Amino acid sequence: MKKWLLILVGFLPLPLGYLLNWLMFGPMYDKPVGDLLTLYSLGFFLLWYLLGRKLGRWASSPLEATLLIQLPALLDLALILYQEWGMGQYWFNWVGFATQMFYLQTIPIAGIFLRWMSTFTVSPVYIAAFLLMAVLFYLGARRQEQKKYQ
């Protein structure tokens, strides 16, 4: 049962992305939000690490927990890459919008790692965000596992 809950928690970035979108185009529409976006992104990655510490024990190993919680992110990444590489554009419907909202809060920090690249697509940023999420969750789960043996 807890393994299914890990997969369900893996969808958490979606409502957080919609929240960020609402903030940017709602209450903060006419204000500079650059630093706020970076803080929101840092907060999200800290949350993902802390979730690893808390939920990593729901599976038999930190790796299994990471794989389970990253399943929604992997599905979303596959849909994004298909839209960008296969179709050359994003879908103009709620699925195309939702795939972008899933990773919205990760873009500021993931983009920092790719500043050296001169790219015209955002797919490397999405890939970096996916990997960063996986590494941080795994490190949190691994830290929790080490803690229980001390």
Residue pairs with C-beta under 8 A, 6 or more apart in sequence:
2 58
2 59
3 58
3 59
3 64
3 68
5 55
5 58
6 55
6 58
6 59
6 65
6 68
6 69
7 68
7 69
7 71
7 72
9 51
9 55
9 69
10 68
10 69
10 70
10 71
10 72
10 73
11 72
12 51
13 44
13 72
13 73
13 102
13 103
13 105
13 106
13 133
14 72
14 98
14 101
14 102
16 44
16 105
17 100
17 101
17 102
17 103
17 104
17 105
18 101
20 37
20 40
20 104
20 105
21 101
21 104
23 33
23 36
23 40
24 33
24 37
28 36
37 108
38 108
38 109
40 105
40 108
41 105
41 106
41 107
41 108
41 109
42 109
44 105
44 106
45 106
45 109
45 132
45 133
45 136
48 133
48 136
48 137
48 140
49 136
49 137
49 139
49 140
50 140
51 69
51 137
51 140
52 62
52 65
52 66
52 69
52 136
52 137
52 138
52 139
52 140
52 141
52 142
52 143
52 144
53 140
53 141
53 143
53 144
54 140
54 144
55 65
55 69
55 141
56 62
56 65
56 66
56 137
56 140
56 141
56 142
56 144
56 145
57 65
57 141
57 144
57 145
57 148
58 65
59 65
59 68
61 145
62 138
62 141
62 142
62 144
62 145
63 138
65 137
65 141
66 134
66 137
66 138
66 141
69 137
70 130
70 133
70 134
70 137
72 102
73 102
73 103
73 130
73 133
73 134
74 130
76 99
76 102
76 103
77 103
77 126
77 127
77 130
79 95
79 99
80 99
80 100
80 103
80 123
80 126
81 123
81 126
83 89
83 90
83 91
83 96
83 99
84 90
84 121
84 122
84 123
85 123
90 96
90 97
90 99
90 100
91 97
91 99
103 110
103 125
103 126
103 129
103 130
106 129
106 132
106 133
107 122
107 125
107 129
109 129
109 132
110 125
110 126
110 128
110 129
110 132
111 125
111 128
113 128
113 132
114 124
114 125
114 128
117 124
